[in-house]
Amino acid sequence: MAKPTILKERGTGEELYPRTLASLVHTSTGENVEEAVDEAKFKLFDDQWTAAGGTVIVSGVTYGLNGLNDLTYDEAIGVYASYPLCKHLFTDRRGMFSGIKDRTLLPIRTNSFEVTGYIEAFLSCPNLVAVKFITAGNNPIVSISNGQNMFRNCPSLKYIYDTLVFWSNANLSGTFESCPSLEKVRIKNLMKSLSMAHSPKLSLDSISYMVANAANTATITITVHPDVYAKLTGDTTNAAAATLTEEEAAAWQQVLADANVKNISFACL
């Protein structure tokens, strides 16, 4: 049998013939088939992505979700892979997203009136930046029966959207341990002591909301990072507190006064 002749471009050495590539085939309207296939693929994914709660910034290139507007197409594909775990209701999410490498997740469906266990649900997610829960009805509450190690060791986690409610007998051990980037989280009806000692960037809004909406019937302690403690106590020897404006400092110290009235004390490691 005769050996086929392979033609190559002289300058680059690129194989010219024989070859079969979609890029060489055109549709009846003159479009490149390969590009047309990609466009159809991206459009299908865009529809799935937006239906799941995301936004399309540049089709096939950039996507948005939970405040992140720079997800690549490949990142969005990875996030979408766990969508079946997010869209269905579960009463036990133990370890469900533990160890994921994604920067965020599609909104996690929950029922405000049904408590769910979240033991180690997001344990050791190194790149996780934002988590959003989506709740049924008009009651944006995530009811948690067990929060043990829920977000432990999530070094990139900044934002937790929706309001967390830990039931009176919930285990809060390690819930926010090793979360040095955490800024925003809303906790309502807090009834027992809680440690957020590893979160130096915790916002004033997060702390003030927790105090204002606490439901403790006995004295409880919220353990915070030394930077947060300095802001609450007005300790300007700490750099984080020293950079506050007078108005900001007053707002932080008002939270401390409000906490004293509600039998809530602050401590730091």
C-alpha positions as CSV (number, residue, x, y, z in Angstrom):
1,M,0.0,0.0,0.0
2,A,1.3,3.4,-0.9
3,K,2.3,5.6,2.0
4,P,0.2,8.8,2.2
5,T,1.9,12.0,1.5
6,I,1.8,14.5,4.4
7,L,2.1,18.1,3.4
8,K,3.5,20.6,5.9
9,E,3.7,24.4,6.0
10,R,7.3,25.3,5.2
11,G,7.7,28.0,7.9
12,T,5.9,26.5,10.9
13,G,6.0,22.8,10.0
14,E,2.2,22.7,10.6
15,E,0.5,19.6,9.0
16,L,-1.6,20.7,6.1
17,Y,-2.8,17.5,4.5
18,P,-4.3,15.0,5.1
19,R,-6.3,16.1,8.1
20,T,-9.9,16.4,9.2
21,L,-10.7,19.3,11.4
22,A,-14.0,20.9,12.2
23,S,-12.2,24.2,11.7
24,L,-12.0,23.5,8.0
25,V,-15.7,22.7,7.7
26,H,-18.3,25.4,7.2
27,T,-22.0,25.5,7.7
28,S,-24.5,26.3,4.9
29,T,-24.3,30.0,6.0
30,G,-20.6,30.0,5.9
31,E,-19.9,29.8,9.6
32,N,-17.0,27.8,10.9
33,V,-18.4,24.5,12.4
34,E,-16.0,24.4,15.3
35,E,-16.9,27.9,16.3
36,A,-20.6,27.2,15.9
37,V,-20.3,24.1,18.1
38,D,-18.5,26.1,20.8
39,E,-21.1,28.9,20.6
40,A,-23.9,26.3,21.1
41,K,-22.1,24.7,23.9
42,F,-21.6,28.0,25.7
43,K,-25.2,29.0,25.2
44,L,-26.5,25.8,26.7
45,F,-24.2,26.2,29.7
46,D,-25.2,29.9,30.1
47,D,-28.8,28.9,30.3
48,Q,-28.1,26.3,32.9
49,W,-25.8,28.6,34.9
50,T,-28.3,31.5,35.0
51,A,-31.2,29.1,35.9
52,A,-29.1,27.9,38.9
53,G,-28.5,31.4,40.2
54,G,-25.4,32.7,38.4
55,T,-24.7,35.5,35.9
56,V,-23.0,35.5,32.6
57,I,-20.6,38.3,32.0
58,V,-18.9,37.2,28.8
59,S,-20.2,33.9,27.4
60,G,-17.7,31.2,27.4
61,V,-15.2,33.4,29.2
62,T,-16.3,35.0,32.5
63,Y,-19.1,34.3,34.9
64,G,-20.4,35.7,38.2
65,L,-21.8,34.2,41.4
66,N,-22.1,35.3,45.0
67,G,-20.3,38.6,44.5
68,L,-17.4,37.0,42.5
69,N,-17.4,38.4,38.9
70,D,-14.2,36.8,37.6
71,L,-15.0,33.1,37.5
72,T,-13.5,31.5,34.3
73,Y,-15.6,29.2,32.1
74,D,-13.6,26.2,33.5
75,E,-14.2,27.4,37.1
76,A,-17.9,27.8,36.5
77,I,-18.1,24.3,35.0
78,G,-16.4,23.0,38.2
79,V,-18.9,24.9,40.4
80,Y,-21.8,23.6,38.4
81,A,-20.7,20.0,38.9
82,S,-21.8,20.2,42.6
83,Y,-25.1,21.8,41.8
84,P,-27.1,18.6,42.4
85,L,-25.9,18.7,46.1
86,C,-26.9,22.4,46.3
87,K,-30.4,22.4,44.8
88,H,-31.9,19.5,46.8
89,L,-33.1,19.8,50.4
90,F,-31.2,17.7,53.0
91,T,-31.6,17.5,56.7
92,D,-28.0,16.3,57.1
93,R,-25.2,17.9,55.1
94,R,-22.4,16.3,57.1
95,G,-19.1,16.7,55.1
96,M,-21.1,17.3,51.9
97,F,-18.7,20.0,50.5
98,S,-15.7,19.1,52.5
99,G,-12.4,19.6,50.7
100,I,-13.8,21.2,47.5
101,K,-11.4,23.3,45.5
102,D,-13.9,25.8,44.1
103,R,-14.0,29.5,45.1
104,T,-17.8,29.4,45.6
105,L,-20.9,27.2,45.3
106,L,-24.2,27.8,43.7
107,P,-26.9,28.8,46.2
108,I,-27.5,26.0,48.7
109,R,-31.2,25.3,49.2
110,T,-32.5,25.1,52.7
111,N,-35.8,25.1,54.6
112,S,-36.0,27.8,57.3
113,F,-38.4,25.8,59.3
114,E,-36.4,22.5,59.2
115,V,-33.1,22.2,61.1
116,T,-30.2,20.8,59.2
117,G,-26.9,19.3,60.5
118,Y,-23.8,20.8,59.0
119,I,-21.0,18.9,60.8
120,E,-17.9,19.5,58.8
121,A,-20.0,20.6,55.8
122,F,-17.3,22.9,54.4
123,L,-14.3,21.5,56.3
124,S,-10.9,22.3,54.7
125,C,-12.0,24.1,51.5
126,P,-8.8,26.0,50.7
127,N,-10.1,28.3,47.9
128,L,-13.7,28.9,49.1
129,V,-14.4,32.6,49.2
130,A,-18.2,32.9,49.4
131,V,-21.1,30.7,50.5
132,K,-24.7,31.6,49.9
133,F,-27.8,29.8,51.1
134,I,-31.2,30.2,49.5
135,T,-34.2,29.7,51.8
136,A,-37.8,29.0,51.0
137,G,-40.4,31.7,51.5
138,N,-39.7,35.1,52.9
139,N,-37.7,33.9,56.0
140,P,-34.0,34.0,55.1
141,I,-32.9,31.8,57.9
142,V,-30.5,28.8,57.9
143,S,-31.6,26.6,60.8
144,I,-28.6,24.6,62.1
145,S,-28.9,21.7,64.5
146,N,-25.1,21.0,64.6
147,G,-22.4,23.4,63.4
148,Q,-19.4,21.4,64.6
149,N,-16.4,22.2,62.4
150,M,-18.9,23.6,59.8
151,F,-16.4,26.1,58.2
152,R,-13.2,24.9,59.9
153,N,-10.0,25.5,58.0
154,C,-11.4,27.7,55.2
155,P,-8.5,30.2,54.9
156,S,-10.0,32.1,52.0
157,L,-13.6,32.4,53.2
158,K,-14.8,36.0,53.3
159,Y,-18.6,36.0,52.9
160,I,-21.4,33.9,54.3
161,Y,-24.8,35.1,52.9
162,D,-28.1,34.6,54.6
163,T,-28.6,34.4,58.4
164,L,-27.4,31.5,60.4
165,V,-29.5,30.4,63.4
166,F,-27.9,27.8,65.7
167,W,-30.4,25.8,67.8
168,S,-30.0,25.9,71.6
169,N,-28.4,22.4,71.7
170,A,-26.2,22.9,68.6
171,N,-22.5,21.9,68.9
172,L,-20.5,25.1,68.0
173,S,-17.1,23.6,68.5
174,G,-14.7,24.7,65.7
175,T,-17.5,26.2,63.6
176,F,-15.3,29.1,62.4
177,E,-11.9,27.8,63.4
178,S,-9.1,28.8,61.1
179,C,-11.1,31.3,59.0
180,P,-8.6,34.2,58.9
181,S,-10.3,36.0,56.0
182,L,-13.9,35.9,57.3
183,E,-15.5,39.4,57.1
184,K,-19.2,39.0,56.8
185,V,-21.6,36.6,58.6
186,R,-24.9,37.1,60.2
187,I,-25.8,35.0,63.3
188,K,-29.2,35.4,64.9
189,N,-30.7,34.0,68.2
190,L,-27.3,33.1,69.6
191,M,-27.9,31.2,72.8
192,K,-24.5,29.9,73.8
193,S,-20.8,30.8,73.8
194,L,-19.1,30.9,70.4
195,S,-15.5,31.3,69.2
196,M,-14.6,33.5,66.3
197,A,-11.0,33.9,67.6
198,H,-9.3,33.2,64.2
199,S,-11.1,36.0,62.3
200,P,-9.3,39.3,62.6
201,K,-11.2,40.9,59.7
202,L,-14.7,40.3,61.1
203,S,-16.8,43.3,60.3
204,L,-18.6,45.7,62.7
205,D,-21.9,44.8,61.1
206,S,-21.3,41.1,61.8
207,I,-20.5,41.6,65.5
208,S,-23.2,44.2,66.1
209,Y,-25.8,42.0,64.4
210,M,-24.8,39.0,66.5
211,V,-25.1,41.0,69.8
212,A,-28.4,42.8,68.9
213,N,-30.1,39.6,67.8
214,A,-28.7,37.2,70.5
215,A,-31.3,35.2,72.4
216,N,-29.2,34.1,75.4
217,T,-30.9,33.6,78.8
218,A,-27.7,33.3,80.7
219,T,-24.2,34.9,80.3
220,I,-22.4,33.8,77.2
221,T,-18.9,34.6,75.8
222,I,-18.0,35.4,72.3
223,T,-14.3,34.8,71.8
224,V,-12.7,37.1,69.2
225,H,-9.4,37.8,67.6
226,P,-7.1,40.3,69.4
227,D,-7.6,42.8,66.6
228,V,-11.4,42.7,67.0
229,Y,-11.1,42.8,70.8
230,A,-9.0,45.9,70.6
231,K,-11.6,47.7,68.4
232,L,-14.3,46.8,71.0
233,T,-12.3,48.0,73.9
234,G,-10.7,51.0,72.3
235,D,-7.1,49.7,72.7
236,T,-5.2,52.0,70.3
237,T,-2.0,50.2,71.0
238,N,-3.3,47.7,68.6
239,A,-2.7,48.7,65.0
240,A,-6.2,47.6,63.8
241,A,-7.9,49.8,66.4
242,A,-5.5,52.7,66.0
243,T,-6.5,53.1,62.3
244,L,-10.2,53.6,63.1
245,T,-11.8,57.0,62.7
246,E,-13.4,58.5,65.8
247,E,-16.8,57.6,64.5
248,E,-15.8,54.1,63.8
249,A,-14.2,53.6,67.2
250,A,-17.4,54.9,68.9
251,A,-19.5,52.4,66.9
252,W,-17.3,49.5,67.9
253,Q,-17.3,50.5,71.6
254,Q,-21.1,50.9,71.5
255,V,-21.3,47.2,70.6
256,L,-19.4,46.4,73.8
257,A,-21.8,48.4,75.8
258,D,-24.8,46.8,74.2
259,A,-23.3,43.4,74.9
260,N,-22.9,44.1,78.6
261,V,-26.6,44.9,78.8
262,K,-27.4,41.6,77.3
263,N,-25.1,39.5,79.5
264,I,-22.7,38.9,76.6
265,S,-19.0,39.2,77.3
266,F,-16.1,39.3,74.9
267,A,-12.8,37.5,75.3
268,C,-9.7,37.0,73.2
269,L,-7.0,34.4,73.1
